[in-house]
């Protein structure tokens, strides 16, 4: 059951109104996910240099899968303690310069999610963001970024992420438009409208992913965001940083702001963290 919209700090962009640069990023990775580089402190220093006031690390969560399965793009369960301890140290050392938070990017896998929540209770993790990279429980399942015209997979993606939002444990929905559907446009619009209505009902902001914009990926998907705007969803910008050097480039932020402005969306300046416990 959804818990409703949280209190928020935001402003609405419409027409050609100007806006301030982003002050918060809750989406950043570390070397533990096997596809990011650099020291955590490099990210912190780059965030300060960019002018950010709030910086959240949200590396790909470990997941308590069956022992025989290896998920290559996420930290191992045994690395979680070092991850949280490292960021906690930075949180204390830089507290006068930057508000740092300890988060994780986590898919919603119903077969293992209760075990994940139990695991996280033993660690000082402050928030989760939803990033649904695979369907079902990942093992042998369809990858969300893989092109498909299969309507059943699109429906499953929307249903699974709606179930995730209904847990009340996710702070926001990262790259919600990651599902790479190449089939009927009308069906896509119908299903995404259902997803966006659920996000609004649950008070879950939707992330405009700046890495996807920077890399020219299939997201941000303009059709998705037109529907999100029509349904009154709240947007948040997420750097999805995998390299501290990327924080110096603000072009994607400017392009995202232009899109939000054109759509007249409500853009969140900061996002209240939803506790996992």
Long-range contacts (C-beta under 8 A, 24 or more apart in sequence): 1-166, 1-168, 2-165, 2-166, 2-168, 2-198, 2-201, 2-202, 2-203, 3-168, 3-202, 3-203, 4-202, 4-203, 5-200, 5-203, 5-234, 6-203, 6-271, 6-272, 6-274, 7-272, 8-234, 8-268, 8-270, 8-271, 8-272, 9-268, 9-269, 9-270, 10-234, 10-266, 10-267, 10-268, 10-269, 11-266, 11-267, 11-269, 12-264, 12-265, 12-266, 12-267, 13-257, 13-260, 13-261, 13-264, 13-265, 13-267, 14-261, 14-264, 15-261, 15-264, 16-261, 17-261, 19-257, 19-261, 19-267, 20-269, 21-51, 21-250, 21-253, 22-52, 22-237, 22-253, 22-269, 23-51, 23-52, 23-53, 23-54, 23-269, 23-270, 24-52, 24-53, 24-54, 24-55, 24-56, 24-269, 24-270, 24-271, 25-52, 25-54, 25-55, 25-56, 25-237, 25-238, 25-239, 25-241, 25-247, 26-54, 26-56, 26-58, 26-101, 26-103, 26-127, 26-129, 26-171, 26-172, 26-236, 26-238, 26-271, 27-56, 27-58, 27-105, 27-129, 27-174, 27-207, 27-209, 27-238, 27-239, 27-240, 27-241, 28-55, 28-56, 28-57, 28-58, 28-59, 28-239, 28-240, 28-241, 29-57, 29-58, 29-59, 29-60, 29-105, 29-240, 29-241, 29-242, 30-57, 30-59, 30-75, 30-83, 30-86, 32-59, 32-75, 32-76, 32-79, 32-82, 32-83, 33-59, 33-60, 33-73, 33-74, 33-75, 33-242, 34-72, 34-73, 34-74, 35-73, 35-242, 36-241, 36-242, 36-243, 37-242, 37-243, 38-243, 38-244, 38-245, 39-244, 40-86, 40-87, 40-90, 41-90, 42-244, 43-241, 43-244, 43-247, 44-90, 44-94, 44-98, 44-100, 45-244, 46-244, 46-245, 46-247, 46-248, 47-98, 47-247, 48-94, 48-97, 48-98, 49-247, 49-248, 50-247, 50-248, 50-250, 52-98, 52-247, 53-98, 53-99, 54-98, 54-99, 54-100, 54-101, 54-270, 55-98, 55-99, 55-100, 55-101, 56-100, 56-101, 56-102, 56-103, 56-126, 56-127, 57-83, 57-87, 57-100, 57-101, 57-102, 57-103, 58-103, 58-104, 58-105, 58-127, 58-128, 58-129, 58-174, 59-83, 59-104, 59-105, 60-104, 60-105, 60-131, 61-104, 61-105, 61-106, 61-107, 61-116, 61-120, 61-128, 62-119, 63-106, 63-107, 63-109, 63-112, 63-116, 63-138, 64-112, 64-115, 64-116, 64-119, 65-112, 65-137, 65-138, 65-139, 66-139, 69-138, 69-139, 71-138, 73-133, 77-119, 80-119, 80-123, 81-123, 84-123, 84-124, 84-125, 88-124, 101-126, 101-127, 101-273, 102-126, 103-127, 103-128, 103-129, 103-171, 103-273, 104-128, 104-129, 105-129, 105-130, 105-131, 105-174, 106-130, 106-131, 106-170, 107-131, 107-132, 107-133, 107-134, 107-138, 108-132, 108-160, 108-161, 108-163, 108-164, 108-167, 108-170, 109-134, 109-136, 109-137, 109-138, 110-137, 110-160, 110-163, 111-136, 111-137, 112-137, 113-167, 117-169, 117-276, 120-276, 121-276, 121-277, 125-276, 126-273, 126-275, 126-276, 127-171, 127-273, 127-274, 127-275, 127-276, 128-169, 128-170, 128-171, 128-274, 128-276, 129-170, 129-171, 129-172, 129-173, 129-174, 129-207, 129-238, 130-161, 130-164, 130-165, 130-170, 130-172, 130-173, 130-174, 130-176, 130-204, 131-174, 131-175, 131-178, 132-157, 132-160, 132-161, 132-164, 132-178, 132-179, 133-178, 135-160, 136-160, 144-178, 144-179, 144-180, 145-178, 145-180, 145-217, 145-218, 146-180, 147-180, 147-182, 147-218, 148-180, 148-181, 148-182, 148-183, 149-181, 149-182, 149-183, 149-184, 150-183, 151-183, 151-184, 151-187, 153-179, 153-181, 154-179, 154-181, 154-183, 154-187, 154-188, 154-191, 155-191, 158-191, 158-192, 158-194, 158-195, 161-195, 162-194, 162-195, 162-198, 165-198, 165-199, 165-202, 165-204, 166-198, 166-202, 168-202, 168-274, 169-274, 169-276, 170-204, 170-274, 171-271, 171-272, 171-273, 171-274, 172-204, 172-205, 172-206, 172-207, 172-236, 172-238, 172-271, 173-199, 173-204, 173-205, 173-206, 173-207, 174-207, 174-209, 174-238, 174-240, 175-207, 175-209, 175-212, 175-219, 175-220, 175-238, 175-240, 176-206, 176-207, 176-224, 176-228, 177-209, 177-219, 177-220, 177-221, 177-224, 177-225, 178-209, 178-212, 178-219, 180-218, 185-223, 188-223, 189-223, 189-227, 192-223, 192-224, 192-227, 192-228, 193-227, 193-230, 193-231, 196-227, 196-228, 196-231, 196-233, 197-231, 199-228, 199-233, 200-231, 200-232, 200-233, 200-234, 205-233, 205-234, 205-235, 205-236, 205-268, 205-271, 206-233, 206-234, 206-235, 206-236, 207-235, 207-236, 207-237, 207-238, 208-235, 208-236, 208-237, 208-238, 208-256, 208-259, 208-260, 209-238, 209-240, 210-237, 210-238, 210-239, 210-240, 210-252, 210-253, 210-256, 211-239, 211-240, 211-241, 211-242, 211-246, 211-252, 212-240, 213-252, 213-255, 213-256, 214-246, 214-249, 214-251, 214-252, 220-256, 220-259, 222-259, 225-259, 225-263, 225-265, 226-263, 228-265, 229-263, 229-264, 229-265, 232-266, 233-265, 233-266, 234-265, 234-266, 234-267, 234-268, 235-260, 235-265, 235-266, 235-267, 235-268, 236-267, 236-268, 236-271, 237-267
